[in-house]
Amino acid sequence: MLNPALKLNQKFFEEAEEAPTRQGYGEGLLELGEKNPNVVVLSADLTESTKVNKFAEKYPERFFECGVAEQNMAAVAAGLAVAGKIPFISSYATFSPGKNWETIRTTTVYNRANVKIGGHHSGIVTGPDGATHQATEDIAITRCWPKMTVVVPCDAIEAKKATVASAGFEGPVYLRFTRDKTPVITSNETPFELGKAGLFWTCDLPQAVICSTGHLIGEALLAAKELEEEGVKVNVLNISSVKPLDIEGILEQVKKCGSVVSVEDHQQDGGLGGALSEFLVKNLPAPMEFVGLDNTFAESGKPKELIEKYNLGKAAIKNAVKKVIERKGK
């Protein structure tokens, strides 16, 4: 069942409210703007798409429109950070951190500059824009940076909390957001802490743990409910912090369940599944299955149709759970 201790949206299965996680980014920036005069925002000619337009309207002296120049935007942000500001750079994830990867690496990450990178329109739920705008490699290219923090909120409410929390964290942070509306699973009262995972679905004597990041936690919960009705018991862990991982929380679940399924709207290579398998092989080896893009780009289409076509939905998650439990029994 949904974990009541986390004060989740208990109506999720009946009437799922939906909102894009980028909305939480915009709301979080507005809150930060009021609380912290050092927070500044930069855009690469995508003010409305990245939901920074309201911040720009309210705090024009703290907003910088850099134009279609993502590399320049990253370098300017690093300079602002060195000067004591807390800059948030905002663009599509295919461009930032995609196009400006080396600039961020050298000016921000290498120098531990206090820059927050808002990567928008991530995953195949970017839908009709097609493969050129569907960032499905961004977790891999950011988590490989030394001492980089990588956060993938599960819904719009958690996205707002992650945005606000990132400003209080010293050092570079990558925040990953979606364009399309996705289910709202948490509430304003749901606890959130950078570096911590949340046990969203819990049961007695679980046979596997589903570790999900981002909006696909909704599909994971639907799969968990249907599996329970079929007599298969799982726990579902929401891993919003891909780097650093919640070591204690993950180990506790793997010890309890004995097998793992990772779920993400990202390439299987280098994403959450890669991070989990790297950690587990050194600390607690366990059978594991991966739900994510399998060495392929996606095509243009409606988000929900793409989720099904590329085996990221509840049916694929259920199959992965049954497969990993069977492997565990051998």
Summary of the structure (lengths in Angstrom):
residues: 330
radius of gyration: 18.9
end to end distance: 28.2
largest distance: 63.1
contacts: 1257
relative contact order: 0.14
helix: 41%
strand: 20%
